[in-house]
Amino acid sequence: MRRRDFMTALAGATAWVAGARAQEPRQVIGLLSGLSDALPGTLAAFYQGLKETGFVQGKNLSIEFRWAGGQYDRLPSLAAELVARNVSVIVAYDLPSAFAAKEATKTIPVVFGVGADPVKLGLVDSFNRPRGNLTGVTTLLSSLGPKQLELLRELLPNSNKVALLLNPSNPNAQIDTPEIQAAADALGERLQVLTASTESELETSFTTSVGQGIHALVVKPDPLFMSLRERMVALAAHHAIPAIYSHREFVELGGLMSYGGTPFGCISADRDVYRKNSQGREAC
């Protein structure tokens, strides 16, 4: 699913919830995110999705933005601000925000957009009946680590030591690691887990990769990493470490490869990457 389509779908769910609330002259939506700002094009898609269901920013809708800038410990207080503002619905832009919103309110509807399995993580009870005040959309990006590892091995057939970079502050940090470890074992790769929850720790992780002779890097999806994507791509290039990411925004900045969802439900590597690195082959 393209990020633009994802945000349009998220907006549709948000508008449905807002419309189900008591009608007021102007609905107020709270948008909570672990990022420092919206990703390119996503707010436009969000506004368009709302417009398609009759909600227009500045007319019958206001949006309160709260950005944590990669500092997840700020999310609880930011969520509390939105609750105090008595917004009609809270849009949780990512997984850390979804958990913060869940803890902040049991009455205000929360619509989340995440890349992990919300049932597996305990965010909701089930896909069909989430219960409580939470619902949302997931791309299940976090489950793609084993395939990302396979693609790296295809490009680097002689590699035998790969690192998985994750943010320990993210609720999804370790949940898929066993599957990635099993995939590494099957490929004969030694897997090293590296962690970073700040920009300085991120730089340390890349330095550690070089010192430990890491041949390639799998970057787990995370709002902090998305906020620092330009720096991450620069670090990978500086240390000559091939890396695979979950979003094409990294590739657009010069990153080697990304692997994520397409709007047609087929999972493939970005075409831009394969044109650049594998003579135009596609994985799907």
C-alpha positions as a Markdown table, in Angstrom:
| # | Residue | x | y | z |
|---|---|---|---|---|
| 1 | Met | 0.0 | 0.0 | 0.0 |
| 2 | Arg | 1.4 | 3.4 | -1.0 |
| 3 | Arg | 1.8 | 5.8 | 1.9 |
| 4 | Arg | -0.5 | 8.2 | 0.2 |
| 5 | Asp | -3.2 | 5.5 | -0.2 |
| 6 | Phe | -2.6 | 4.5 | 3.4 |
| 7 | Met | -3.2 | 8.0 | 4.7 |
| 8 | Thr | -6.3 | 8.4 | 2.6 |
| 9 | Ala | -7.7 | 5.2 | 4.1 |
| 10 | Leu | -6.7 | 6.4 | 7.6 |
| 11 | Ala | -8.5 | 9.7 | 6.9 |
| 12 | Gly | -11.6 | 7.8 | 5.8 |
| 13 | Ala | -11.7 | 5.9 | 9.1 |
| 14 | Thr | -11.1 | 9.1 | 11.1 |
| 15 | Ala | -13.9 | 10.9 | 9.3 |
| 16 | Trp | -16.3 | 8.0 | 9.9 |
| 17 | Val | -15.5 | 8.1 | 13.6 |
| 18 | Ala | -15.7 | 11.9 | 13.8 |
| 19 | Gly | -19.1 | 11.9 | 11.9 |
| 20 | Ala | -20.4 | 9.3 | 14.4 |
| 21 | Arg | -19.8 | 11.7 | 17.3 |
| 22 | Ala | -22.3 | 14.3 | 18.4 |
| 23 | Gln | -22.4 | 16.9 | 15.6 |
| 24 | Glu | -20.8 | 20.3 | 16.4 |
| 25 | Pro | -20.2 | 23.4 | 14.3 |
| 26 | Arg | -16.6 | 22.3 | 13.9 |
| 27 | Gln | -15.1 | 18.9 | 14.7 |
| 28 | Val | -11.6 | 18.9 | 16.2 |
| 29 | Ile | -9.2 | 16.1 | 15.4 |
| 30 | Gly | -6.0 | 15.5 | 17.3 |
| 31 | Leu | -3.1 | 14.1 | 15.3 |
| 32 | Leu | -0.4 | 12.5 | 17.5 |
| 33 | Ser | 3.0 | 11.3 | 16.1 |
| 34 | Gly | 6.4 | 10.2 | 17.1 |
| 35 | Leu | 7.8 | 11.9 | 14.0 |
| 36 | Ser | 9.1 | 15.5 | 13.9 |
| 37 | Asp | 6.9 | 16.4 | 11.0 |
| 38 | Ala | 4.6 | 14.8 | 8.4 |
| 39 | Leu | 6.2 | 12.7 | 5.6 |
| 40 | Pro | 6.1 | 14.2 | 2.1 |
| 41 | Gly | 2.6 | 14.1 | 0.6 |
| 42 | Thr | 0.9 | 12.4 | 3.5 |
| 43 | Leu | -0.9 | 15.4 | 4.9 |
| 44 | Ala | -2.3 | 16.2 | 1.5 |
| 45 | Ala | -3.6 | 12.6 | 1.2 |
| 46 | Phe | -5.1 | 12.9 | 4.7 |
| 47 | Tyr | -6.8 | 16.1 | 3.9 |
| 48 | Gln | -8.1 | 14.7 | 0.7 |
| 49 | Gly | -9.5 | 11.6 | 2.4 |
| 50 | Leu | -11.3 | 13.8 | 4.9 |
| 51 | Lys | -12.7 | 16.0 | 2.2 |
| 52 | Glu | -14.1 | 13.0 | 0.4 |
| 53 | Thr | -16.2 | 12.3 | 3.4 |
| 54 | Gly | -17.4 | 15.9 | 3.9 |
| 55 | Phe | -14.8 | 17.3 | 6.3 |
| 56 | Val | -12.7 | 20.3 | 5.2 |
| 57 | Gln | -9.9 | 21.9 | 7.3 |
| 58 | Gly | -10.8 | 25.4 | 8.2 |
| 59 | Lys | -14.5 | 25.0 | 7.5 |
| 60 | Asn | -16.1 | 22.3 | 9.6 |
| 61 | Leu | -12.8 | 20.8 | 10.8 |
| 62 | Ser | -9.8 | 21.8 | 12.9 |
| 63 | Ile | -6.7 | 19.6 | 13.4 |
| 64 | Glu | -4.5 | 19.8 | 16.5 |
| 65 | Phe | -1.0 | 18.5 | 15.7 |
| 66 | Arg | 1.4 | 17.0 | 18.3 |
| 67 | Trp | 4.8 | 15.9 | 17.1 |
| 68 | Ala | 7.2 | 14.1 | 19.5 |
| 69 | Gly | 10.3 | 14.5 | 17.2 |
| 70 | Gly | 11.5 | 10.9 | 17.9 |
| 71 | Gln | 11.3 | 11.4 | 21.7 |
| 72 | Tyr | 8.7 | 8.8 | 22.6 |
| 73 | Asp | 8.8 | 9.7 | 26.3 |
| 74 | Arg | 7.0 | 12.9 | 25.2 |
| 75 | Leu | 4.1 | 11.1 | 23.7 |
| 76 | Pro | 2.1 | 10.5 | 27.0 |
| 77 | Ser | 2.0 | 14.2 | 27.8 |
| 78 | Leu | 1.2 | 15.2 | 24.2 |
| 79 | Ala | -1.7 | 12.7 | 24.2 |
| 80 | Ala | -2.9 | 14.1 | 27.5 |
| 81 | Glu | -2.9 | 17.6 | 25.9 |
| 82 | Leu | -5.3 | 16.3 | 23.2 |
| 83 | Val | -7.5 | 14.6 | 25.7 |
| 84 | Ala | -7.7 | 17.9 | 27.7 |
| 85 | Arg | -8.6 | 19.7 | 24.4 |
| 86 | Asn | -11.5 | 17.2 | 24.2 |
| 87 | Val | -10.9 | 16.4 | 20.6 |
| 88 | Ser | -13.5 | 14.4 | 18.7 |
| 89 | Val | -11.0 | 11.7 | 17.7 |
| 90 | Ile | -7.2 | 11.1 | 18.1 |
| 91 | Val | -5.3 | 10.0 | 15.0 |
| 92 | Ala | -2.2 | 8.0 | 16.1 |
| 93 | Tyr | 0.2 | 8.3 | 13.2 |
| 94 | Asp | 2.4 | 5.4 | 14.4 |
| 95 | Leu | 2.7 | 2.6 | 16.9 |
| 96 | Pro | 4.3 | 4.5 | 19.8 |
| 97 | Ser | 1.6 | 7.1 | 19.4 |
| 98 | Ala | -1.2 | 4.5 | 19.4 |
| 99 | Phe | -0.1 | 3.1 | 22.7 |
| 100 | Ala | 0.3 | 6.6 | 24.2 |
| 101 | Ala | -3.3 | 7.5 | 23.1 |
| 102 | Lys | -4.6 | 4.2 | 24.4 |
| 103 | Glu | -3.2 | 4.9 | 27.8 |
| 104 | Ala | -4.4 | 8.5 | 27.8 |
| 105 | Thr | -8.1 | 7.9 | 27.1 |
| 106 | Lys | -10.7 | 5.1 | 27.3 |
| 107 | Thr | -13.5 | 7.3 | 25.9 |
| 108 | Ile | -12.2 | 9.4 | 23.0 |
| 109 | Pro | -12.0 | 7.3 | 19.8 |
| 110 | Val | -8.5 | 6.6 | 18.6 |
| 111 | Val | -7.8 | 5.7 | 14.9 |
| 112 | Phe | -4.2 | 4.4 | 14.4 |
| 113 | Gly | -2.0 | 3.8 | 11.4 |
| 114 | Val | 0.7 | 1.3 | 12.2 |
| 115 | Gly | 3.1 | -1.1 | 10.4 |
| 116 | Ala | 3.0 | -3.9 | 13.0 |
| 117 | Asp | 0.3 | -6.5 | 13.9 |
| 118 | Pro | -1.9 | -4.6 | 16.4 |
| 119 | Val | -3.4 | -7.8 | 17.7 |
| 120 | Lys | 0.0 | -9.5 | 18.3 |
| 121 | Leu | 1.1 | -6.4 | 20.2 |
| 122 | Gly | -2.0 | -6.2 | 22.3 |
| 123 | Leu | -3.1 | -2.9 | 20.9 |
| 124 | Val | -6.6 | -4.3 | 20.0 |
| 125 | Asp | -8.4 | -7.6 | 20.8 |
| 126 | Ser | -8.8 | -8.7 | 17.2 |
| 127 | Phe | -9.0 | -7.5 | 13.6 |
| 128 | Asn | -12.7 | -8.1 | 13.3 |
| 129 | Arg | -13.7 | -6.9 | 16.8 |
| 130 | Pro | -11.0 | -4.5 | 18.1 |
| 131 | Arg | -13.3 | -3.5 | 21.0 |
| 132 | Gly | -12.6 | -0.6 | 23.3 |
| 133 | Asn | -12.1 | 2.9 | 21.7 |
| 134 | Leu | -9.3 | 1.9 | 19.2 |
| 135 | Thr | -9.5 | 1.0 | 15.6 |
| 136 | Gly | -7.3 | 1.7 | 12.6 |
| 137 | Val | -5.2 | 0.5 | 9.6 |
| 138 | Thr | -2.0 | -1.6 | 9.5 |
| 139 | Thr | 0.4 | -2.4 | 6.6 |
| 140 | Leu | 2.1 | -5.2 | 8.6 |
| 141 | Leu | 5.5 | -3.8 | 7.5 |
| 142 | Ser | 7.2 | -5.1 | 10.6 |
| 143 | Ser | 6.7 | -8.7 | 9.5 |
| 144 | Leu | 8.8 | -8.3 | 6.3 |
| 145 | Gly | 12.2 | -8.6 | 7.9 |
| 146 | Pro | 12.9 | -12.2 | 6.7 |
| 147 | Lys | 12.1 | -11.2 | 3.1 |
| 148 | Gln | 14.3 | -8.1 | 3.4 |
| 149 | Leu | 17.1 | -10.3 | 4.6 |
| 150 | Glu | 16.6 | -12.6 | 1.6 |
| 151 | Leu | 16.8 | -9.7 | -0.8 |
| 152 | Leu | 20.0 | -8.5 | 0.8 |
| 153 | Arg | 21.5 | -12.0 | 0.4 |
| 154 | Glu | 20.5 | -11.9 | -3.3 |
| 155 | Leu | 22.5 | -8.7 | -3.8 |
| 156 | Leu | 25.3 | -9.8 | -1.6 |
| 157 | Pro | 25.6 | -13.6 | -2.0 |
| 158 | Asn | 29.0 | -13.8 | -0.2 |
| 159 | Ser | 27.8 | -12.0 | 3.0 |
| 160 | Asn | 27.6 | -14.0 | 6.2 |
| 161 | Lys | 27.1 | -11.4 | 8.9 |
| 162 | Val | 24.1 | -9.1 | 8.9 |
| 163 | Ala | 22.8 | -6.6 | 11.5 |
| 164 | Leu | 19.2 | -5.8 | 12.4 |
| 165 | Leu | 18.8 | -2.2 | 13.6 |
| 166 | Leu | 15.9 | -1.4 | 15.8 |
| 167 | Asn | 14.7 | 1.2 | 18.3 |
| 168 | Pro | 14.2 | -0.4 | 21.8 |
| 169 | Ser | 11.8 | 2.3 | 22.7 |
| 170 | Asn | 9.3 | 1.2 | 20.1 |
| 171 | Pro | 6.7 | -1.4 | 21.2 |
| 172 | Asn | 7.4 | -3.5 | 18.1 |
| 173 | Ala | 11.2 | -3.6 | 18.7 |
| 174 | Gln | 11.6 | -7.3 | 19.5 |
| 175 | Ile | 8.4 | -8.9 | 18.4 |
| 176 | Asp | 9.5 | -10.1 | 15.0 |
| 177 | Thr | 13.2 | -10.7 | 15.8 |
| 178 | Pro | 12.8 | -14.5 | 16.2 |
| 179 | Glu | 11.4 | -14.8 | 12.7 |
| 180 | Ile | 14.3 | -12.7 | 11.3 |
| 181 | Gln | 16.8 | -14.8 | 13.3 |
| 182 | Ala | 15.3 | -18.0 | 11.9 |
| 183 | Ala | 15.6 | -16.6 | 8.4 |
| 184 | Ala | 19.2 | -15.6 | 9.0 |
| 185 | Asp | 20.0 | -19.1 | 10.3 |
| 186 | Ala | 18.4 | -20.7 | 7.2 |
| 187 | Leu | 20.6 | -18.5 | 5.0 |
| 188 | Gly | 23.8 | -19.2 | 7.0 |
| 189 | Glu | 24.0 | -15.6 | 8.2 |
| 190 | Arg | 25.1 | -14.5 | 11.6 |
| 191 | Leu | 22.6 | -11.9 | 12.9 |
| 192 | Gln | 23.7 | -9.1 | 15.1 |
| 193 | Val | 21.0 | -6.9 | 16.8 |
| 194 | Leu | 21.9 | -3.2 | 17.1 |
| 195 | Thr | 19.8 | -0.7 | 18.9 |
| 196 | Ala | 19.4 | 3.1 | 18.7 |
| 197 | Ser | 16.8 | 5.4 | 20.3 |
| 198 | Thr | 18.6 | 8.7 | 19.7 |
| 199 | Glu | 20.5 | 10.2 | 16.8 |
| 200 | Ser | 23.8 | 9.8 | 18.7 |
| 201 | Glu | 23.1 | 6.1 | 19.4 |
| 202 | Leu | 22.3 | 5.8 | 15.7 |
| 203 | Glu | 25.7 | 7.0 | 14.8 |
| 204 | Thr | 27.3 | 4.7 | 17.3 |
| 205 | Ser | 25.4 | 1.7 | 15.8 |
| 206 | Phe | 26.9 | 2.4 | 12.4 |
| 207 | Thr | 30.3 | 2.7 | 13.9 |
| 208 | Thr | 29.8 | -0.6 | 15.7 |
| 209 | Ser | 28.7 | -2.2 | 12.5 |
| 210 | Val | 32.0 | -1.4 | 10.9 |
| 211 | Gly | 34.0 | -2.5 | 13.9 |
| 212 | Gln | 32.2 | -5.9 | 14.0 |
| 213 | Gly | 32.6 | -6.5 | 10.3 |
| 214 | Ile | 28.9 | -6.3 | 9.4 |
| 215 | His | 28.3 | -6.9 | 5.7 |
| 216 | Ala | 24.7 | -5.5 | 5.5 |
| 217 | Leu | 22.0 | -3.9 | 7.5 |
| 218 | Val | 18.2 | -4.5 | 7.9 |
| 219 | Val | 16.5 | -1.4 | 9.3 |
| 220 | Lys | 13.3 | -2.1 | 11.2 |
| 221 | Pro | 10.6 | 0.4 | 10.5 |
| 222 | Asp | 10.4 | 3.1 | 13.2 |
| 223 | Pro | 9.2 | 6.8 | 13.4 |
| 224 | Leu | 12.6 | 8.0 | 14.8 |
| 225 | Phe | 14.4 | 6.3 | 11.8 |
| 226 | Met | 12.0 | 7.9 | 9.4 |
| 227 | Ser | 12.6 | 11.3 | 11.0 |
| 228 | Leu | 16.4 | 10.8 | 10.6 |
| 229 | Arg | 16.2 | 9.1 | 7.2 |
| 230 | Glu | 18.5 | 11.6 | 5.5 |
| 231 | Arg | 21.2 | 11.1 | 8.2 |
| 232 | Met | 20.8 | 7.3 | 8.1 |
| 233 | Val | 21.3 | 7.1 | 4.4 |
| 234 | Ala | 24.4 | 9.4 | 4.7 |
| 235 | Leu | 25.8 | 7.1 | 7.5 |
| 236 | Ala | 25.2 | 4.0 | 5.4 |
| 237 | Ala | 27.0 | 5.6 | 2.5 |
| 238 | His | 29.9 | 6.9 | 4.6 |
| 239 | His | 30.5 | 3.5 | 6.2 |
| 240 | Ala | 29.8 | 1.7 | 2.9 |
| 241 | Ile | 27.2 | -0.6 | 4.6 |
| 242 | Pro | 24.5 | -1.9 | 2.2 |
| 243 | Ala | 21.2 | -1.4 | 4.0 |
| 244 | Ile | 17.5 | -2.3 | 3.3 |
| 245 | Tyr | 14.6 | -0.2 | 4.6 |
| 246 | Ser | 10.8 | -0.5 | 4.8 |
| 247 | His | 10.0 | 2.7 | 3.0 |
| 248 | Arg | 10.9 | 4.1 | -0.4 |
| 249 | Glu | 11.6 | 7.5 | 1.1 |
| 250 | Phe | 15.0 | 6.2 | 2.1 |
| 251 | Val | 15.7 | 5.2 | -1.5 |
| 252 | Glu | 14.6 | 8.6 | -2.8 |
| 253 | Leu | 17.4 | 10.1 | -0.6 |
| 254 | Gly | 20.0 | 7.7 | -2.1 |
| 255 | Gly | 19.5 | 4.6 | 0.0 |
| 256 | Leu | 20.3 | 1.2 | -1.5 |
| 257 | Met | 17.0 | -0.7 | -1.3 |
| 258 | Ser | 13.5 | -0.7 | 0.3 |
| 259 | Tyr | 10.9 | -3.4 | 0.5 |
| 260 | Gly | 7.3 | -2.7 | 1.4 |
| 261 | Gly | 3.7 | -2.9 | 0.3 |
| 262 | Thr | 2.2 | -1.8 | -3.0 |
| 263 | Pro | -1.3 | -0.5 | -3.6 |
| 264 | Phe | -2.3 | -3.8 | -5.2 |
| 265 | Gly | -1.6 | -6.0 | -2.2 |
| 266 | Cys | 1.5 | -7.5 | -3.7 |
| 267 | Ile | 4.8 | -7.2 | -1.7 |
| 268 | Ser | 7.8 | -6.2 | -3.8 |
| 269 | Ala | 11.0 | -4.4 | -3.8 |
| 270 | Asp | 10.9 | -0.8 | -5.1 |
| 271 | Arg | 11.3 | -0.6 | -8.8 |
| 272 | Asp | 13.7 | 2.3 | -8.4 |
| 273 | Val | 16.1 | 0.1 | -6.5 |
| 274 | Tyr | 16.1 | -2.7 | -9.0 |
| 275 | Arg | 16.6 | -0.3 | -11.9 |
| 276 | Lys | 19.6 | 1.0 | -10.0 |
| 277 | Asn | 21.0 | -2.3 | -8.7 |
| 278 | Ser | 19.6 | -5.3 | -10.4 |
| 279 | Gln | 19.1 | -4.5 | -14.1 |
| 280 | Gly | 15.4 | -3.8 | -13.8 |
| 281 | Arg | 14.3 | -7.1 | -12.1 |
| 282 | Glu | 11.2 | -7.0 | -9.9 |
| 283 | Ala | 10.5 | -9.2 | -6.9 |
| 284 | Cys | 6.8 | -9.4 | -7.6 |
